[in-house]
Amino acid sequence: MIYARYAEGFLPSGFDENAMSAFSAASYGAERSQSAEIGLKSDWWEDKLRVNLVFYEMELDHKVERFDTLTDTGSIESKLDNVAAVDVSGWEIEIETTPLENLSVRTAFSHVNSNYNRYLTPDLNAAGSFIDLSSQQPNRAPDENLHLALAYKLSLGPGTLHSYAGYRLLGDYQTNSGIEEAEVHNWTTWDLSLSYEWQEWVFRLFSNNV
């Protein structure tokens, strides 16, 4: 199946619950988004192989960000307001297969481009002027994400033995785009599980993020 989808998103306006004064407590506007994608969902090899592929783009307008600004009295406060816009595009492929009767393999890989196309905050050193931060990377937006999982089951005695191993790779990303030291370098995790099923009983040993 080949499909196409268009959607519009909406996050309502609100107030900063951590505001320090009536000035920084002023409401911010709603965020709106438009997204489109085209994809493929397919089954092959007598339903032993599934391949899903998608390409997508999204525009996020009037994005709310926190920044420092001068108040009417000349003090500096942190404030939330609609000062940014973000473009996101990417693709993702997902493959599931059962090459053997008792073995299943699943892998997924995604590549994402996420960039500000507008990000203006007040310049604290020049009243009425703005600083352009659109060259920064949006927070928590890794470029690449890989997941690989293998599951195997085996009849053993009166029950069934199940084993599972999952591997994940996450690319570099920022937790705070304004601080260079806030970069999280790419990291990997392993999830492991071994269980035995007998009648209505399940005995399991597992560890996440080994």
KEMAR-906574 format. One record per residue: residue number from 1; chain; z negated, x, y of N, C-alpha, C in turn. Coordinates in steps of 0.1 Angstrom, whole numbers. Atoms other than C-alpha are relative to their C-alpha. Layout:
+-----+----+-------+-------+-------+-------+-------+-------+-------+-------+-------+
!   i ! ch !  n.zz !  n.xx !  n.yy ! ca.zz ! ca.xx ! ca.yy !  c.zz !  c.xx !  c.yy !
+-----+----+-------+-------+-------+-------+-------+-------+-------+-------+-------+
! NUM !  A !     Z !     X !     Y !     Z !     X !     Y !     Z !     X !     Y !
...
+-----+----+-------+-------+-------+-------+-------+-------+-------+-------+-------+
***
This chain:
+-----+----+-------+-------+-------+-------+-------+-------+-------+-------+-------+
!   i ! ch !  n.zz !  n.xx !  n.yy ! ca.zz ! ca.xx ! ca.yy !  c.zz !  c.xx !  c.yy !
+-----+----+-------+-------+-------+-------+-------+-------+-------+-------+-------+
!   1 !  A !     0 !     8 !   -12 !     0 !     0 !     0 !     0 !     9 !    12 !
!   2 !  A !    -1 !    -7 !   -13 !    10 !    13 !    34 !    -5 !   -11 !    11 !
!   3 !  A !     6 !     9 !    -9 !   -10 !    -3 !    63 !    -1 !     6 !    14 !
!   4 !  A !     3 !    -5 !   -13 !   -15 !    -1 !   100 !   -11 !    -9 !     6 !
!   5 !  A !    11 !     7 !    -6 !   -45 !   -12 !   121 !    -2 !     4 !    14 !
!   6 !  A !     4 !    -2 !   -14 !   -54 !   -16 !   157 !   -13 !    -7 !     3 !
!   7 !  A !    13 !     6 !    -3 !   -89 !   -23 !   170 !    -5 !     4 !    13 !
!   8 !  A !     7 !    -3 !   -13 !  -109 !   -25 !   202 !   -15 !    -1 !    -2 !
!   9 !  A !    15 !     0 !     1 !  -146 !   -17 !   204 !    -7 !    -1 !    13 !
!  10 !  A !     8 !     3 !   -12 !  -173 !   -25 !   228 !   -15 !     3 !    -2 !
!  11 !  A !    14 !    -2 !     0 !  -208 !   -12 !   235 !    -5 !    -6 !    13 !
!  12 !  A !     4 !     6 !   -12 !  -227 !   -33 !   261 !    -7 !    10 !    10 !
!  13 !  A !     7 !    -8 !   -10 !  -242 !   -19 !   293 !   -15 !    -1 !    -2 !
!  14 !  A !    14 !     0 !     2 !  -279 !   -12 !   296 !    -7 !     8 !    10 !
!  15 !  A !     8 !    -7 !    -9 !  -307 !     7 !   312 !    -6 !    12 !    -8 !
!  16 !  A !     7 !   -12 !     6 !  -324 !    41 !   306 !   -15 !    -3 !    -2 !
!  17 !  A !    15 !     3 !     2 !  -358 !    34 !   290 !    -9 !    12 !     4 !
!  18 !  A !     8 !   -11 !    -3 !  -369 !    69 !   299 !     2 !     4 !    15 !
!  19 !  A !    -2 !    -3 !   -14 !  -360 !    66 !   336 !   -13 !     3 !     7 !
!  20 !  A !    12 !    -4 !    -8 !  -385 !    82 !   361 !    -2 !    -8 !    12 !
!  21 !  A !     2 !     8 !   -12 !  -378 !    59 !   390 !    11 !   -11 !     0 !
!  22 !  A !   -10 !    11 !    -1 !  -358 !    29 !   402 !    14 !     5 !     1 !
!  23 !  A !   -13 !    -6 !    -2 !  -330 !    52 !   411 !     7 !     4 !   -13 !
!  24 !  A !    -6 !    -3 !    13 !  -324 !    66 !   376 !     0 !   -11 !   -10 !
!  25 !  A !     0 !    12 !     9 !  -331 !    32 !   361 !    11 !    -9 !     2 !
!  26 !  A !   -11 !     8 !    -3 !  -300 !    18 !   376 !     9 !    -2 !   -13 !
!  27 !  A !    -7 !     3 !    13 !  -279 !     1 !   348 !    14 !     8 !     0 !
!  28 !  A !   -14 !    -6 !     3 !  -248 !    19 !   333 !     9 !   -11 !    -6 !
!  29 !  A !   -10 !    10 !     4 !  -216 !     0 !   324 !     2 !     1 !   -15 !
!  30 !  A !    -3 !     1 !    14 !  -202 !    -9 !   290 !    10 !    11 !    -4 !
!  31 !  A !   -10 !    -9 !     6 !  -183 !    16 !   268 !    10 !    -8 !    -7 !
!  32 !  A !   -11 !     7 !     7 !  -149 !     5 !   255 !     8 !    10 !    -8 !
!  33 !  A !    -8 !    -9 !     8 !  -127 !    20 !   228 !    12 !    -8 !    -5 !
!  34 !  A !   -12 !     5 !     6 !   -92 !    15 !   215 !     4 !    10 !   -11 !
!  35 !  A !    -3 !    -8 !    11 !   -82 !    28 !   181 !    12 !    -5 !    -8 !
!  36 !  A !   -12 !     4 !     8 !   -51 !    28 !   159 !     1 !    10 !   -12 !
!  37 !  A !    -1 !    -8 !    12 !   -45 !    41 !   124 !    12 !    -5 !    -9 !
!  38 !  A !   -10 !     3 !    11 !   -18 !    42 !    97 !    -4 !     7 !   -12 !
!  39 !  A !     5 !    -7 !    12 !   -26 !    49 !    61 !     7 !    -5 !   -12 !
!  40 !  A !    -5 !     2 !    13 !   -17 !    49 !    25 !   -11 !    -1 !   -10 !
!  41 !  A !     9 !     2 !    11 !   -37 !    35 !    -4 !     9 !    -1 !   -13 !
!  42 !  A !    -9 !     0 !    11 !   -22 !    43 !   -38 !    -7 !     3 !   -13 !
!  43 !  A !     5 !    -3 !    14 !   -30 !    44 !   -76 !    12 !     5 !    -8 !
!  44 !  A !   -10 !    -7 !     8 !   -10 !    66 !  -100 !    -5 !     2 !   -14 !
!  45 !  A !     4 !    -5 !    13 !   -10 !    78 !  -136 !    -9 !   -10 !    -7 !
!  46 !  A !     6 !    10 !     7 !   -20 !    45 !  -151 !   -15 !    -2 !     5 !
!  47 !  A !    13 !     2 !    -6 !   -49 !    41 !  -126 !   -10 !    11 !    -2 !
!  48 !  A !     9 !   -11 !     1 !   -63 !    75 !  -134 !     0 !     9 !    12 !
!  49 !  A !    -1 !    -8 !   -12 !   -54 !    90 !  -100 !     1 !   -10 !    12 !
!  50 !  A !    -1 !     8 !   -13 !   -61 !    74 !   -66 !     1 !    10 !    11 !
!  51 !  A !    -2 !    -8 !   -12 !   -48 !    89 !   -34 !     0 !    -9 !    12 !
!  52 !  A !     0 !     7 !   -12 !   -57 !    76 !     0 !     2 !    10 !    12 !
!  53 !  A !    -3 !    -9 !   -12 !   -44 !    91 !    33 !     0 !    -8 !    12 !
!  54 !  A !     0 !     8 !   -13 !   -49 !    80 !    69 !     1 !    10 !    11 !
!  55 !  A !    -1 !    -7 !   -13 !   -39 !    92 !   104 !    -6 !   -10 !    10 !
!  56 !  A !     6 !     9 !   -10 !   -58 !    78 !   134 !    -2 !     7 !    13 !
!  57 !  A !     2 !    -5 !   -14 !   -63 !    81 !   171 !   -10 !   -11 !     6 !
!  58 !  A !     9 !     8 !    -7 !   -91 !    67 !   193 !    -2 !     5 !    14 !
!  59 !  A !     3 !    -4 !   -14 !   -97 !    66 !   231 !   -13 !    -8 !     3 !
!  60 !  A !    13 !     6 !    -3 !  -133 !    60 !   242 !    -1 !     2 !    16 !
!  61 !  A !     1 !     0 !   -15 !  -135 !    50 !   279 !   -14 !    -3 !     5 !
!  62 !  A !    13 !     2 !    -7 !  -165 !    50 !   303 !   -11 !     4 !    -9 !
!  63 !  A !    11 !    -4 !     9 !  -186 !    70 !   278 !   -12 !     4 !     8 !
!  64 !  A !    12 !    -3 !    -6 !  -222 !    72 !   287 !    -5 !    14 !    -4 !
!  65 !  A !     6 !   -13 !     2 !  -237 !   107 !   291 !   -12 !     2 !     9 !
!  66 !  A !    12 !    -3 !    -8 !  -270 !   121 !   304 !     3 !    12 !     8 !
!  67 !  A !    -2 !   -11 !    -9 !  -269 !   144 !   334 !   -11 !     0 !    10 !
!  68 !  A !    10 !    -1 !   -11 !  -291 !   157 !   362 !     7 !    -4 !    14 !
!  69 !  A !    -6 !     3 !   -13 !  -285 !   143 !   397 !   -11 !    -1 !    11 !
!  70 !  A !     9 !     1 !   -12 !  -301 !   142 !   432 !    -3 !   -14 !     3 !
!  71 !  A !     4 !    14 !    -4 !  -321 !   111 !   441 !     1 !    -2 !    15 !
!  72 !  A !    -1 !     3 !   -14 !  -322 !    95 !   475 !   -11 !     8 !     8 !
!  73 !  A !    11 !    -8 !    -7 !  -354 !   115 !   483 !     2 !    15 !    -2 !
!  74 !  A !    -3 !   -14 !     1 !  -338 !   148 !   473 !    -5 !     7 !   -13 !
!  75 !  A !     5 !    -6 !    12 !  -356 !   153 !   440 !    11 !    -1 !   -11 !
!  76 !  A !   -10 !     0 !    11 !  -337 !   159 !   407 !    -5 !    -8 !   -12 !
!  77 !  A !     4 !     9 !    12 !  -338 !   133 !   379 !    11 !     0 !   -10 !
!  78 !  A !    -9 !     2 !    10 !  -321 !   128 !   346 !     5 !   -14 !     0 !
!  79 !  A !    -5 !    14 !    -1 !  -298 !    98 !   345 !    11 !    -2 !   -10 !
!  80 !  A !   -10 !     4 !     8 !  -275 !    79 !   322 !    11 !    -8 !     8 !
!  81 !  A !   -10 !     7 !    -7 !  -241 !    68 !   335 !    14 !     2 !    -7 !
!  82 !  A !   -13 !    -1 !     6 !  -204 !    63 !   326 !     8 !    11 !     7 !
!  83 !  A !    -7 !   -11 !    -7 !  -191 !    97 !   336 !    10 !     7 !    -9 !
!  84 !  A !    -9 !    -8 !     9 !  -169 !   107 !   306 !    10 !   -10 !    -7 !
!  85 !  A !    -9 !     7 !     9 !  -140 !    97 !   284 !     4 !    10 !   -11 !
!  86 !  A !    -3 !    -9 !    11 !  -131 !   111 !   250 !    12 !    -5 !    -8 !
!  87 !  A !   -12 !     3 !     9 !   -99 !   113 !   229 !    -3 !     6 !   -14 !
!  88 !  A !     3 !    -5 !    14 !  -103 !   116 !   191 !    13 !    -3 !    -8 !
!  89 !  A !   -11 !     2 !     9 !   -75 !   121 !   166 !    -2 !     8 !   -12 !
!  90 !  A !     2 !    -8 !    12 !   -73 !   133 !   131 !     6 !    -7 !   -12 !
!  91 !  A !    -5 !     5 !    12 !   -64 !   127 !    95 !   -10 !     3 !   -11 !
!  92 !  A !    10 !    -1 !    11 !   -83 !   123 !    62 !     8 !    -3 !   -13 !
!  93 !  A !    -6 !     2 !    14 !   -72 !   125 !    25 !   -12 !    -1 !   -10 !
!  94 !  A !    10 !     2 !    10 !   -93 !   112 !    -4 !     8 !    -1 !   -14 !
!  95 !  A !    -6 !     0 !    14 !   -84 !   119 !   -41 !   -11 !    -2 !   -10 !
!  96 !  A !     9 !     3 !    11 !  -102 !   104 !   -71 !     9 !     0 !   -13 !
!  97 !  A !    -7 !    -1 !    12 !   -91 !   112 !  -106 !    -9 !     1 !   -12 !
!  98 !  A !     8 !    -1 !    12 !  -103 !   110 !  -142 !    10 !     8 !   -10 !
!  99 !  A !    -9 !    -8 !     9 !   -84 !   139 !  -160 !    -4 !    -1 !   -14 !
! 100 !  A !     5 !     2 !    13 !  -106 !   134 !  -190 !    -7 !   -13 !    -1 !
! 101 !  A !     6 !    13 !     1 !  -121 !   102 !  -204 !   -14 !     0 !     6 !
! 102 !  A !    13 !     0 !    -5 !  -156 !   113 !  -195 !    -3 !     8 !    13 !
! 103 !  A !     1 !    -9 !   -12 !  -149 !   134 !  -164 !     7 !    -7 !    11 !
! 104 !  A !    -6 !     5 !   -12 !  -143 !   121 !  -129 !    -2 !    10 !    11 !
! 105 !  A !     0 !   -10 !   -11 !  -135 !   142 !   -99 !     4 !    -8 !    13 !
! 106 !  A !    -3 !     6 !   -13 !  -135 !   131 !   -63 !    -1 !    11 !    11 !
! 107 !  A !     0 !    -9 !   -11 !  -126 !   151 !   -32 !     5 !    -7 !    12 !
! 108 !  A !    -4 !     6 !   -13 !  -122 !   142 !     5 !     0 !    11 !    10 !
! 109 !  A !    -1 !   -10 !   -11 !  -111 !   163 !    34 !     5 !    -7 !    12 !
! 110 !  A !    -4 !     6 !   -12 !  -109 !   154 !    70 !     1 !    11 !    11 !
! 111 !  A !    -1 !    -9 !   -11 !   -97 !   172 !   101 !     1 !    -9 !    13 !
! 112 !  A !     2 !     9 !   -11 !  -107 !   158 !   135 !     2 !     9 !    13 !
! 113 !  A !    -1 !    -6 !   -13 !   -97 !   168 !   171 !    -8 !   -10 !    10 !
! 114 !  A !     8 !     8 !    -9 !  -123 !   155 !   196 !    -2 !     7 !    13 !
! 115 !  A !     0 !    -7 !   -13 !  -120 !   163 !   233 !    -3 !    -9 !    11 !
! 116 !  A !     1 !     8 !   -13 !  -131 !   151 !   267 !    13 !     0 !     8 !
! 117 !  A !   -11 !     0 !    -9 !  -103 !   140 !   289 !    -5 !    -3 !    14 !
! 118 !  A !     7 !     1 !   -13 !  -128 !   133 !   317 !   -15 !     1 !    -2 !
! 119 !  A !    15 !    -2 !     0 !  -164 !   145 !   323 !    -4 !     6 !    13 !
! 120 !  A !     4 !    -5 !   -14 !  -176 !   147 !   359 !   -14 !    -3 !     2 !
! 121 !  A !    14 !     2 !    -3 !  -212 !   152 !   368 !    -2 !     5 !    15 !
! 122 !  A !     3 !    -4 !   -14 !  -227 !   156 !   403 !    -3 !    15 !     1 !
! 123 !  A !     4 !   -14 !    -2 !  -229 !   191 !   417 !   -13 !     0 !     8 !
! 124 !  A !    13 !     0 !    -6 !  -265 !   197 !   426 !    -1 !     9 !    13 !
! 125 !  A !     0 !    -9 !   -11 !  -256 !   224 !   451 !     9 !    -4 !    11 !
! 126 !  A !    -9 !     5 !   -11 !  -230 !   204 !   471 !     0 !   -15 !    -1 !
! 127 !  A !     0 !    15 !     0 !  -237 !   168 !   479 !    14 !    -6 !     1 !
! 128 !  A !   -13 !     7 !     0 !  -208 !   145 !   472 !    11 !     7 !    -8 !
! 129 !  A !    -9 !    -7 !     8 !  -191 !   171 !   450 !    -3 !    -2 !   -15 !
! 130 !  A !     3 !     2 !    14 !  -187 !   170 !   412 !     4 !    13 !    -8 !
! 131 !  A !    -4 !   -11 !    10 !  -185 !   195 !   383 !     8 !    -6 !   -11 !
! 132 !  A !    -9 !     5 !    11 !  -157 !   191 !   358 !    -5 !     7 !   -13 !
! 133 !  A !     5 !    -5 !    12 !  -172 !   195 !   323 !    10 !    -4 !   -12 !
! 134 !  A !    -9 !     5 !    10 !  -141 !   182 !   304 !     4 !    11 !   -10 !
! 135 !  A !    -3 !   -11 !     9 !  -136 !   217 !   288 !   -10 !     1 !   -12 !
! 136 !  A !    11 !    -1 !    10 !  -168 !   212 !   267 !     4 !    -9 !   -12 !
! 137 !  A !    -2 !     7 !    13 !  -168 !   199 !   231 !   -10 !   -12 !    -1 !
! 138 !  A !     9 !    11 !     2 !  -183 !   164 !   225 !   -10 !     4 !   -11 !
! 139 !  A !    11 !    -3 !     9 !  -216 !   166 !   206 !     3 !    -6 !   -14 !
! 140 !  A !     0 !     4 !    14 !  -218 !   164 !   168 !    14 !    -5 !    -4 !
! 141 !  A !   -14 !     3 !     3 !  -180 !   165 !   163 !     6 !    12 !    -7 !
! 142 !  A !    -6 !   -11 !     7 !  -171 !   190 !   136 !    15 !    -2 !    -3 !
! 143 !  A !   -15 !     1 !     2 !  -134 !   198 !   132 !     3 !    -3 !   -14 !
! 144 !  A !    -3 !     1 !    14 !  -135 !   199 !    94 !   -12 !    -4 !    -8 !
! 145 !  A !    10 !     5 !     8 !  -154 !   182 !    67 !     6 !    -1 !   -14 !
! 146 !  A !    -5 !     0 !    14 !  -149 !   188 !    29 !   -11 !    -5 !    -9 !
! 147 !  A !    10 !     5 !    10 !  -166 !   169 !     0 !     7 !     1 !   -13 !
! 148 !  A !    -5 !    -1 !    14 !  -161 !   176 !   -37 !   -11 !    -4 !    -9 !
! 149 !  A !    10 !     5 !    10 !  -179 !   158 !   -65 !     6 !    -1 !   -14 !
! 150 !  A !    -3 !     1 !    14 !  -178 !   160 !  -103 !   -10 !    -7 !    -7 !
! 151 !  A !    10 !     8 !     8 !  -194 !   136 !  -127 !     5 !     0 !   -14 !
! 152 !  A !    -4 !    -1 !    14 !  -194 !   140 !  -165 !   -11 !    -8 !    -8 !
! 153 !  A !     9 !     7 !     9 !  -210 !   117 !  -192 !     3 !     4 !   -14 !
! 154 !  A !    -1 !    -4 !    14 !  -216 !   124 !  -228 !   -10 !    -8 !    -9 !
! 155 !  A !     8 !     7 !    10 !  -229 !   103 !  -257 !    -9 !    10 !    -7 !
! 156 !  A !     9 !    -9 !     6 !  -260 !   120 !  -270 !   -11 !    -8 !    -6 !
! 157 !  A !    10 !     7 !     7 !  -282 !   105 !  -296 !     2 !   -15 !     2 !
! 158 !  A !    -1 !    14 !    -3 !  -290 !    68 !  -289 !     4 !    -4 !    14 !
! 159 !  A !    -3 !     3 !   -14 !  -282 !    71 !  -252 !    12 !     8 !     5 !
! 160 !  A !   -11 !    -7 !    -7 !  -258 !    87 !  -227 !    -6 !    10 !    10 !
! 161 !  A !     4 !   -10 !    -9 !  -262 !   119 !  -208 !    10 !     1 !    12 !
! 162 !  A !    -8 !     0 !   -12 !  -249 !   119 !  -172 !    -3 !    13 !     9 !
! 163 !  A !     2 !   -12 !    -9 !  -244 !   150 !  -150 !     9 !    -2 !    13 !
! 164 !  A !    -7 !     1 !   -12 !  -233 !   152 !  -114 !    -2 !    12 !     9 !
! 165 !  A !     1 !   -10 !    -9 !  -226 !   179 !   -89 !     9 !    -3 !    12 !
! 166 !  A !    -7 !     3 !   -13 !  -216 !   174 !   -52 !    -1 !    12 !     9 !
! 167 !  A !    -1 !   -11 !   -10 !  -205 !   200 !   -27 !     5 !    -5 !    13 !
! 168 !  A !    -5 !     4 !   -13 !  -201 !   195 !    10 !     0 !    12 !    10 !
! 169 !  A !    -2 !   -10 !   -11 !  -188 !   218 !    38 !     2 !    -7 !    13 !
! 170 !  A !    -1 !     6 !   -13 !  -193 !   208 !    74 !     4 !    12 !    10 !
! 171 !  A !    -4 !   -10 !    -9 !  -175 !   228 !   102 !   -10 !     1 !    12 !
! 172 !  A !     9 !    -2 !   -11 !  -191 !   241 !   134 !     0 !   -12 !     9 !
! 173 !  A !     1 !    10 !   -10 !  -204 !   216 !   160 !   -11 !     3 !     9 !
! 174 !  A !    10 !    -2 !   -10 !  -225 !   213 !   191 !   -10 !   -12 !    -1 !
! 175 !  A !    10 !    10 !    -2 !  -258 !   194 !   193 !    -2 !    -4 !    14 !
! 176 !  A !     0 !     2 !   -15 !  -257 !   198 !   231 !    11 !     8 !     5 !
! 177 !  A !   -12 !    -7 !    -5 !  -223 !   206 !   246 !    -3 !     9 !    12 !
! 178 !  A !     3 !    -8 !   -12 !  -239 !   220 !   277 !    -8 !    13 !    -3 !
! 179 !  A !     8 !   -11 !     3 !  -259 !   247 !   259 !     7 !     8 !   -12 !
! 180 !  A !    -7 !    -9 !     9 !  -241 !   276 !   241 !    -8 !     2 !   -13 !
! 181 !  A !     9 !    -3 !    12 !  -271 !   282 !   218 !    -2 !   -12 !    -9 !
! 182 !  A !     2 !    12 !     7 !  -270 !   246 !   206 !    12 !    -2 !   -11 !
! 183 !  A !   -10 !     1 !    10 !  -240 !   254 !   183 !    -6 !     1 !   -14 !
! 184 !  A !     4 !    -1 !    14 !  -246 !   247 !   146 !    12 !     5 !    -8 !
! 185 !  A !   -11 !    -6 !     7 !  -224 !   270 !   125 !     2 !    -8 !   -13 !
! 186 !  A !    -4 !     7 !    12 !  -206 !   257 !    95 !   -10 !     2 !   -12 !
! 187 !  A !    10 !    -1 !    11 !  -229 !   250 !    65 !     4 !    -8 !   -12 !
! 188 !  A !    -3 !     6 !    13 !  -227 !   239 !    29 !   -13 !    -6 !    -6 !
! 189 !  A !    11 !     5 !     8 !  -249 !   218 !     6 !     5 !    -3 !   -14 !
! 190 !  A !    -2 !     4 !    14 !  -251 !   211 !   -31 !   -10 !   -11 !    -3 !
! 191 !  A !     9 !    11 !     6 !  -264 !   179 !   -47 !     2 !     0 !   -15 !
! 192 !  A !    -1 !    -1 !    15 !  -272 !   181 !   -84 !    -9 !   -11 !    -6 !
! 193 !  A !     7 !    10 !     7 !  -283 !   154 !  -108 !     3 !     1 !   -15 !
! 194 !  A !    -2 !     1 !    15 !  -289 !   151 !  -146 !    -9 !   -11 !    -4 !
! 195 !  A !     7 !    11 !     4 !  -299 !   119 !  -162 !     3 !    -4 !   -14 !
! 196 !  A !    -2 !     5 !    14 !  -303 !   103 !  -196 !    -3 !   -15 !     0 !
! 197 !  A !     2 !    15 !     0 !  -298 !    65 !  -201 !    -2 !    -4 !   -15 !
! 198 !  A !     3 !     5 !    14 !  -313 !    48 !  -232 !    -5 !   -14 !     2 !
! 199 !  A !     3 !    14 !    -2 !  -313 !    10 !  -233 !    -3 !    -3 !    14 !
! 200 !  A !     3 !     3 !   -14 !  -330 !    -2 !  -201 !    -7 !    12 !     8 !
! 201 !  A !     7 !   -11 !    -6 !  -345 !    32 !  -194 !     9 !    11 !     6 !
! 202 !  A !    -7 !   -11 !    -6 !  -332 !    60 !  -171 !    -9 !    11 !     3 !
! 203 !  A !     8 !   -12 !    -4 !  -347 !    95 !  -169 !     9 !     9 !     8 !
! 204 !  A !    -8 !    -7 !    -9 !  -334 !   115 !  -140 !    -7 !    12 !     6 !
! 205 !  A !     4 !   -12 !    -8 !  -338 !   150 !  -126 !    11 !     2 !    11 !
! 206 !  A !   -10 !    -2 !   -11 !  -321 !   156 !   -92 !    -5 !     7 !    11 !
! 207 !  A !     4 !    -7 !   -12 !  -321 !   176 !   -61 !    11 !    -1 !    10 !
! 208 !  A !   -10 !     1 !   -11 !  -303 !   169 !   -28 !    -1 !    12 !     9 !
! 209 !  A !     0 !   -11 !    -9 !  -293 !   197 !    -4 !    -7 !    12 !    -6 !
! 210 !  A !     6 !   -11 !     7 !  -301 !   224 !   -29 !     1 !    13 !     8 !
+-----+----+-------+-------+-------+-------+-------+-------+-------+-------+-------+
***
